[in-house]
Amino acid sequence: MYEICPETPADEPEVEGLYDLCFAPGRTALSSYRLRDGVPRVAELCLVLRDAGGTLVAAIRFWPVRVDDHPVLLLGPIAVHPTAQGEGLGGLLMRDSLTRARRMGFDRVLLVGDAPYYSRFGFQRLDDVVMPPPTNPDRVLGLELRPDAWVNVAGPVQRETRPPVDPPAPDPTACTQVDPPKRPADDRTETPRPAPHH
Ligand SMILES: CC(C)(COP(=O)(O)OP(=O)(O)OC[C@H]1O[C@@H](n2cnc3c(N)ncnc32)[C@H](O)[C@@H]1OP(=O)(O)O)[C@@H](O)C(=O)NCCC(=O)NCCS
């Protein structure tokens, strides 16, 4: 059993440690971090996933940004501990956080990442949305949380400059208990071994 909960200030050092482990040194020098500097995260959507023993296994964060003055959610970073990658936990966090975002009334999500991974969640290349350079345009991907939310939303991605509202106090009821995702190996049926010959 795993538990997905909103990140609290007490989680922060562990989450930073996980990101340091999973990303190349200097990750915060990336241009996408300039959109995040000094801007509070979307607290309800920054989630940690812990195993039954309480060990942090994965984390995801979101920031508010603007495109053509429309509010947009910037997804990332997301990371799964190297010993647990490929087990479906990244997918769990993606789906859980996007469901929460839709429920909260957000319309559209943006990320910079590998299309072969994120397309499974519905992300598609955004031809007319420009991240601060140097960003490979093929990695600028968007998802609509309501129909046509990205239609006619184009231009440079900008920092959210509106005054932040106070983040809500952590809500312990906002946690989700999830079963371990099914691994592909679970689908395999054992091939019966031939009876030994004597
Ligand atoms: C990317 C990451 C979050 C995915 O989480 P995960 O729990 O390992 O992924 P899942 O188990 O949900 O999905 C596994 C599938 O995704 C694929 N996948 C994982 N990373 C991929 C990538 N960068 N590009 C393409 N496919 C990828 C795997 O090949 C596997 O494919 P399959 O389902 O066909 O077997 C995780 O591997 C990670 O933390 N990586 C290091 C940090 C990172 O790169 N974060 C993303 C920044 S954009």
The ligand as a Gaussian input file, in Angstrom:
#p B3LYP/6-31G(d) Opt

LIG

0 1
 C       10.295000       9.787000     -15.477000
 C        9.807000       9.128000     -14.191000
 C        9.124000      10.167000     -13.297000
 C        8.781000       8.042000     -14.570000
 O        8.314000       7.415000     -13.399000
 P        8.276000       5.806000     -13.322000
 O        7.557000       5.438000     -12.091000
 O        9.668000       5.317000     -13.487000
 O        7.437000       5.484000     -14.641000
 P        6.203000       4.488000     -14.772000
 O        6.535000       3.227000     -14.052000
 O        4.952000       5.191000     -14.437000
 O        6.217000       4.226000     -16.322000
 C        7.203000       3.394000     -16.869000
 C        7.152000       3.530000     -18.371000
 O        7.574000       4.846000     -18.735000
 C        8.650000       4.744000     -19.631000
 N        9.517000       5.904000     -19.413000
 C       10.059000       6.316000     -18.247000
 N       10.796000       7.417000     -18.462000
 C       10.705000       7.679000     -19.792000
 C       11.236000       8.692000     -20.616000
 N       12.034000       9.650000     -20.139000
 N       10.927000       8.663000     -21.929000
 C       10.125000       7.696000     -22.441000
 N        9.569000       6.729000     -21.697000
 C        9.875000       6.717000     -20.391000
 C        9.299000       3.427000     -19.291000
 O       10.069000       2.953000     -20.376000
 C        8.084000       2.549000     -19.053000
 O        7.509000       2.199000     -20.275000
 P        6.495000       0.964000     -20.443000
 O        5.261000       1.281000     -19.655000
 O        6.239000       0.908000     -21.910000
 O        7.245000      -0.209000     -19.884000
 C       10.962000       8.444000     -13.407000
 O       11.539000       7.432000     -14.209000
 C       12.047000       9.394000     -12.926000
 O       11.964000       9.902000     -11.816000
 N       13.086000       9.627000     -13.725000
 C       14.192000      10.498000     -13.332000
 C       13.745000      11.949000     -13.200000
 C       13.077000      12.440000     -14.462000
 O       13.596000      12.249000     -15.568000
 N       11.908000      13.087000     -14.293000
 C       11.136000      13.602000     -15.392000
 C       11.638000      14.926000     -15.834000
 S       10.835000      15.435000     -17.322000

